[in-house]
Amino acid sequence: MPSFLSTTVAASSARRQLLAALVLLPLVHALPATAATVLKDKARSAMVAFDAVYIPALFLTGSAGKSADGPAKAEAAMTRLLTDWASRRAGLVAAVPGAKVWTDALGKVGRHLTEAGQQVASRRWEESHAALEHVREAMFEARHALGVDYALDHYTAYHGAMEALANATTVQRPAMEADYAKARALWRGLEQVTIDPAAYGLSAPRQAQLVKALADETEALSRLSSALRGASDADLLKAAAALKPPFVRAYVAFGWAPGESPVLPG
């Protein structure tokens, strides 16, 4: 199972620092049930529609080198993302009008998308995947700064904490216990997020995938908790790595297949 969304490349030093920063943000409080900025249906739909075409490109560039048809799928997903960007950007600008933090973030997004497109054209999968990760991070940070509560940001917040555990190669139990506490707190917050299938364009199969993956991730966290209480180092690392696959399945459920374009509220 590909990571969120690549298991082939170790994170760079800068990437590790960014993920650590995301984990250390007071995210349990920064992503409240009632946000300072409440998204209207049209604004949320603009963000959902962008993520729906962005997530497949992110996922497929991370897995492109693992199958014979992987490159073609990644190229098609990237083409769709770039083709749609002009219209998607207009909707995103209108989603948080007049906020310089947001428009600056969208400028970064456009540059990262252009960079990723060039790298995909050259089949530089690792670099294109990293560039697309920066897209997600830029939008997350801007919404966080503005107090906007967007459901998929809870997934991004948890991802940073989850990867600190899932990517571990040696056992440092006190550090892993601290990382587990952060991840578990963020996961509890994520579990409280209500996802209306119609509002997020979830088909019945993808909704079922999401529900199953969320349950599997909760179970994986429980197994890791048990492993931290006395399992061998090997079993502890195995339990930590097992956090990644169900989380990936949950996140990619929000991506739309080619040709899929549900009617969203607003």
Kinemage of the C-alpha trace (Angstrom):
@kinemage 1
@onewidth
@group {chain A} dominant
@subgroup {mainchain}
@vectorlist {calphas} color= white
{ca met a 1} P 0.000 0.000 0.000
{ca pro a 2} L 1.472 3.352 -0.964
{ca ser a 3} L 2.070 5.808 1.797
{ca phe a 4} L 0.307 9.138 2.178
{ca leu a 5} L 1.284 9.023 -0.379
{ca ser a 6} L 4.703 7.471 -1.058
{ca thr a 7} L 6.683 4.702 0.591
{ca thr a 8} L 9.564 4.780 -1.833
{ca val a 9} L 11.501 7.794 -0.627
{ca ala a 10} L 12.664 8.810 2.849
{ca ala a 11} L 11.540 12.306 3.778
{ca ser a 12} L 14.162 14.988 3.338
{ca ser a 13} L 15.439 16.880 6.358
{ca ala a 14} L 13.294 19.878 5.432
{ca arg a 15} L 10.256 17.640 4.970
{ca arg a 16} L 10.780 16.044 8.390
{ca gln a 17} L 11.017 19.491 9.958
{ca leu a 18} L 7.767 20.553 8.332
{ca leu a 19} L 5.932 17.430 9.439
{ca ala a 20} L 7.249 17.916 12.953
{ca ala a 21} L 5.998 21.500 12.901
{ca leu a 22} L 2.548 20.339 11.881
{ca val a 23} L 2.487 17.824 14.711
{ca leu a 24} L 3.621 20.362 17.277
{ca leu a 25} L 0.978 22.928 16.358
{ca pro a 26} L -1.784 22.981 18.982
{ca leu a 27} L -4.023 21.340 16.440
{ca val a 28} L -6.511 19.806 18.809
{ca his a 29} L -7.533 23.365 19.640
{ca ala a 30} L -6.686 24.886 16.246
{ca leu a 31} L -9.254 22.730 14.452
{ca pro a 32} L -12.327 23.314 16.618
{ca ala a 33} L -15.819 22.027 16.058
{ca thr a 34} L -16.956 25.651 15.714
{ca ala a 35} L -14.422 27.577 13.667
{ca ala a 36} L -13.772 31.310 13.697
{ca thr a 37} L -14.498 31.274 9.961
{ca val a 38} L -17.453 29.088 9.018
{ca leu a 39} L -17.416 27.903 5.430
{ca lys a 40} L -20.583 28.365 3.420
{ca asp a 41} L -21.659 25.530 1.160
{ca lys a 42} L -20.240 27.163 -1.964
{ca ala a 43} L -16.859 27.827 -0.331
{ca arg a 44} L -16.589 24.310 1.035
{ca ser a 45} L -17.620 22.865 -2.313
{ca ala a 46} L -14.824 24.782 -4.050
{ca met a 47} L -12.284 23.216 -1.696
{ca val a 48} L -13.823 19.761 -2.031
{ca ala a 49} L -13.817 19.980 -5.828
{ca phe a 50} L -10.145 20.928 -5.857
{ca asp a 51} L -9.154 18.139 -3.481
{ca ala a 52} L -11.191 15.674 -5.496
{ca val a 53} L -8.847 16.075 -8.490
{ca tyr a 54} L -5.740 16.874 -6.437
{ca ile a 55} L -5.804 13.743 -4.262
{ca pro a 56} L -5.616 11.255 -7.176
{ca ala a 57} L -2.613 13.115 -8.623
{ca leu a 58} L -0.908 13.128 -5.234
{ca phe a 59} L -1.569 9.434 -4.707
{ca leu a 60} L -0.658 8.302 -8.215
{ca thr a 61} L 2.636 10.203 -8.416
{ca gly a 62} L 3.580 8.451 -5.178
{ca ser a 63} L 2.861 5.029 -6.671
{ca ala a 64} L 3.688 5.585 -10.347
{ca gly a 65} L 6.834 3.479 -10.337
{ca lys a 66} L 5.198 0.437 -8.795
{ca ser a 67} L 3.179 -0.907 -11.724
{ca ala a 68} L 3.302 -1.018 -15.491
{ca asp a 69} L 0.313 1.293 -15.870
{ca gly a 70} L 1.306 3.554 -12.976
{ca pro a 71} L 3.028 6.228 -15.094
{ca ala a 72} L 0.101 6.593 -17.493
{ca lys a 73} L -2.358 6.905 -14.603
{ca ala a 74} L -0.212 9.510 -12.866
{ca glu a 75} L 0.163 11.524 -16.076
{ca ala a 76} L -3.589 11.460 -16.702
{ca ala a 77} L -4.354 12.569 -13.146
{ca met a 78} L -1.815 15.386 -13.363
{ca thr a 79} L -3.211 16.533 -16.712
{ca arg a 80} L -6.711 16.697 -15.252
{ca leu a 81} L -5.461 18.635 -12.225
{ca leu a 82} L -3.618 21.205 -14.339
{ca thr a 83} L -6.450 21.520 -16.879
{ca asp a 84} L -8.943 22.204 -14.100
{ca trp a 85} L -6.713 24.586 -12.130
{ca ala a 86} L -7.883 27.870 -13.700
{ca ser a 87} L -11.543 27.228 -12.879
{ca arg a 88} L -10.735 25.602 -9.532
{ca arg a 89} L -8.558 28.580 -8.556
{ca ala a 90} L -11.351 31.062 -9.229
{ca gly a 91} L -13.651 29.133 -6.931
{ca leu a 92} L -10.975 28.892 -4.257
{ca val a 93} L -10.248 32.631 -4.361
{ca ala a 94} L -13.949 33.328 -3.838
{ca ala a 95} L -14.109 30.807 -0.988
{ca val a 96} L -12.187 33.111 1.394
{ca pro a 97} L -12.531 36.562 -0.186
{ca gly a 98} L -10.173 39.367 0.728
{ca ala a 99} L -7.775 37.242 2.804
{ca lys a 100} L -4.183 37.908 1.751
{ca val a 101} L -2.958 34.805 3.576
{ca trp a 102} L -5.294 32.751 1.409
{ca thr a 103} L -4.486 34.409 -1.922
{ca asp a 104} L -0.764 34.131 -1.152
{ca ala a 105} L -1.251 30.432 -0.431
{ca leu a 106} L -3.053 29.954 -3.743
{ca gly a 107} L -0.132 31.634 -5.481
{ca lys a 108} L 2.151 29.038 -3.915
{ca val a 109} L -0.247 26.294 -4.961
{ca gly a 110} L -0.114 27.439 -8.571
{ca arg a 111} L 3.677 27.434 -8.564
{ca his a 112} L 3.843 23.973 -6.993
{ca leu a 113} L 1.365 22.629 -9.546
{ca thr a 114} L 3.395 24.032 -12.436
{ca glu a 115} L 6.540 22.499 -10.963
{ca ala a 116} L 4.853 19.144 -10.442
{ca gly a 117} L 3.515 19.159 -13.989
{ca gln a 118} L 6.992 19.670 -15.403
{ca gln a 119} L 8.368 16.881 -13.246
{ca val a 120} L 5.584 14.484 -14.231
{ca ala a 121} L 6.288 15.230 -17.891
{ca ser a 122} L 9.870 14.111 -17.222
{ca arg a 123} L 8.625 11.169 -15.121
{ca arg a 124} L 10.464 12.444 -12.078
{ca trp a 125} L 7.976 10.827 -9.739
{ca glu a 126} L 9.675 11.464 -6.410
{ca glu a 127} L 10.075 15.170 -7.099
{ca ser a 128} L 6.572 15.599 -8.502
{ca his a 129} L 5.064 13.871 -5.497
{ca ala a 130} L 7.014 16.116 -3.133
{ca ala a 131} L 5.870 19.215 -5.027
{ca leu a 132} L 2.260 18.080 -4.720
{ca glu a 133} L 2.681 17.512 -0.980
{ca his a 134} L 3.590 21.206 -0.720
{ca val a 135} L 0.212 22.064 -2.270
{ca arg a 136} L -1.629 20.378 0.585
{ca glu a 137} L 0.628 21.943 3.181
{ca ala a 138} L 0.226 25.492 1.810
{ca met a 139} L -3.553 25.300 1.923
{ca phe a 140} L -3.557 23.668 5.347
{ca glu a 141} L -1.359 26.366 6.838
{ca ala a 142} L -3.439 29.188 5.340
{ca arg a 143} L -6.735 27.787 6.601
{ca his a 144} L -5.157 27.211 10.010
{ca ala a 145} L -3.960 30.818 10.127
{ca leu a 146} L -7.453 32.046 9.216
{ca gly a 147} L -9.280 29.793 11.661
{ca val a 148} L -11.117 27.999 8.860
{ca asp a 149} L -12.337 24.529 9.815
{ca tyr a 150} L -12.225 22.291 6.746
{ca ala a 151} L -12.738 18.583 7.275
{ca leu a 152} L -9.753 17.323 5.280
{ca asp a 153} L -7.377 19.486 7.324
{ca his a 154} L -8.052 17.125 10.229
{ca tyr a 155} L -6.640 14.359 8.029
{ca thr a 156} L -3.594 16.462 7.192
{ca ala a 157} L -2.984 17.228 10.863
{ca tyr a 158} L -3.203 13.567 11.800
{ca his a 159} L -1.001 12.569 8.865
{ca gly a 160} L 1.996 14.409 10.310
{ca ala a 161} L 1.631 12.683 13.672
{ca met a 162} L 0.917 9.302 12.092
{ca glu a 163} L 3.994 9.403 9.885
{ca ala a 164} L 6.246 10.125 12.855
{ca leu a 165} L 5.210 6.672 14.077
{ca ala a 166} L 4.729 4.758 10.841
{ca asn a 167} L 8.109 5.774 9.391
{ca ala a 168} L 10.109 4.841 12.495
{ca thr a 169} L 13.002 2.462 11.844
{ca thr a 170} L 14.318 2.195 15.402
{ca val a 171} L 12.505 2.036 18.716
{ca gln a 172} L 12.776 4.929 21.138
{ca arg a 173} L 9.885 4.107 23.454
{ca pro a 174} L 9.502 7.425 25.310
{ca ala a 175} L 9.503 9.321 22.014
{ca met a 176} L 7.079 6.854 20.438
{ca glu a 177} L 4.782 7.110 23.433
{ca ala a 178} L 4.749 10.897 23.072
{ca asp a 179} L 4.121 10.614 19.322
{ca tyr a 180} L 1.323 8.135 19.979
{ca ala a 181} L -0.340 10.513 22.445
{ca lys a 182} L -0.298 13.296 19.827
{ca ala a 183} L -1.611 11.006 17.107
{ca arg a 184} L -4.353 9.573 19.296
{ca ala a 185} L -5.556 13.030 20.358
{ca leu a 186} L -5.690 14.187 16.741
{ca trp a 187} L -7.465 11.005 15.695
{ca arg a 188} L -10.130 11.512 18.340
{ca gly a 189} L -10.722 14.961 16.922
{ca leu a 190} L -10.909 13.571 13.394
{ca glu a 191} L -13.437 10.951 14.490
{ca gln a 192} L -15.753 13.760 15.605
{ca val a 193} L -15.797 15.340 12.138
{ca thr a 194} L -19.102 14.771 10.372
{ca ile a 195} L -18.798 13.976 6.681
{ca asp a 196} L -21.961 14.463 4.655
{ca pro a 197} L -21.493 12.194 1.596
{ca ala a 198} L -23.351 14.606 -0.679
{ca ala a 199} L -21.325 17.612 0.501
{ca tyr a 200} L -18.057 15.803 -0.221
{ca gly a 201} L -19.132 14.097 -3.433
{ca leu a 202} L -18.712 10.619 -1.999
{ca ser a 203} L -20.111 7.833 -4.136
{ca ala a 204} L -21.567 4.860 -2.266
{ca pro a 205} L -18.426 2.720 -2.822
{ca arg a 206} L -16.102 5.514 -1.680
{ca gln a 207} L -18.277 6.226 1.330
{ca ala a 208} L -18.077 2.546 2.283
{ca gln a 209} L -14.306 2.663 1.771
{ca leu a 210} L -14.043 5.670 4.074
{ca val a 211} L -16.146 4.139 6.843
{ca lys a 212} L -14.179 0.874 6.746
{ca ala a 213} L -10.806 2.636 6.625
{ca leu a 214} L -11.645 4.855 9.599
{ca ala a 215} L -12.626 1.812 11.636
{ca asp a 216} L -9.431 0.026 10.573
{ca glu a 217} L -7.302 3.011 11.593
{ca thr a 218} L -8.947 3.135 15.019
{ca glu a 219} L -8.168 -0.549 15.449
{ca ala a 220} L -4.567 -0.025 14.294
{ca leu a 221} L -4.126 2.679 16.932
{ca ser a 222} L -5.462 0.305 19.574
{ca arg a 223} L -2.987 -2.374 18.515
{ca leu a 224} L -0.164 0.150 18.669
{ca ser a 225} L -1.249 1.155 22.171
{ca ser a 226} L -1.023 -2.478 23.238
{ca ala a 227} L 2.362 -2.885 21.557
{ca leu a 228} L 3.730 0.124 23.433
{ca arg a 229} L 2.940 -1.650 26.686
{ca gly a 230} L 5.462 -4.413 26.210
{ca ala a 231} L 5.763 -5.828 22.699
{ca ser a 232} L 9.161 -6.589 21.217
{ca asp a 233} L 10.869 -3.867 19.228
{ca ala a 234} L 10.107 -5.682 15.974
{ca asp a 235} L 6.426 -6.063 16.809
{ca leu a 236} L 6.224 -2.443 17.942
{ca leu a 237} L 7.647 -1.176 14.637
{ca lys a 238} L 5.252 -3.458 12.767
{ca ala a 239} L 2.285 -2.079 14.716
{ca ala a 240} L 3.432 1.488 14.044
{ca ala a 241} L 3.847 0.863 10.301
{ca ala a 242} L 0.332 -0.619 10.204
{ca leu a 243} L -1.130 2.844 10.832
{ca lys a 244} L -0.387 3.967 7.299
{ca pro a 245} L -2.436 1.724 4.944
{ca pro a 246} L -5.899 2.329 6.427
{ca phe a 247} L -5.234 6.039 6.713
{ca val a 248} L -4.282 6.182 3.037
{ca arg a 249} L -7.490 4.359 2.099
{ca ala a 250} L -9.516 6.865 4.126
{ca tyr a 251} L -7.884 9.911 2.549
{ca val a 252} L -7.994 8.737 -1.055
{ca ala a 253} L -11.718 8.039 -0.701
{ca phe a 254} L -12.163 11.793 -1.198
{ca gly a 255} L -10.595 11.653 -4.669
{ca trp a 256} L -12.825 11.396 -7.719
{ca ala a 257} L -12.247 8.879 -10.492
{ca pro a 258} L -11.743 10.109 -14.080
{ca gly a 259} L -15.039 11.364 -15.436
{ca glu a 260} L -16.610 11.610 -11.984
{ca ser a 261} L -17.999 15.038 -11.155
{ca pro a 262} L -20.735 14.994 -8.508
{ca val a 263} L -23.006 17.992 -8.056
{ca leu a 264} L -21.937 19.648 -4.806
{ca pro a 265} L -24.004 21.994 -2.603
{ca gly a 266} L -23.809 25.684 -3.353
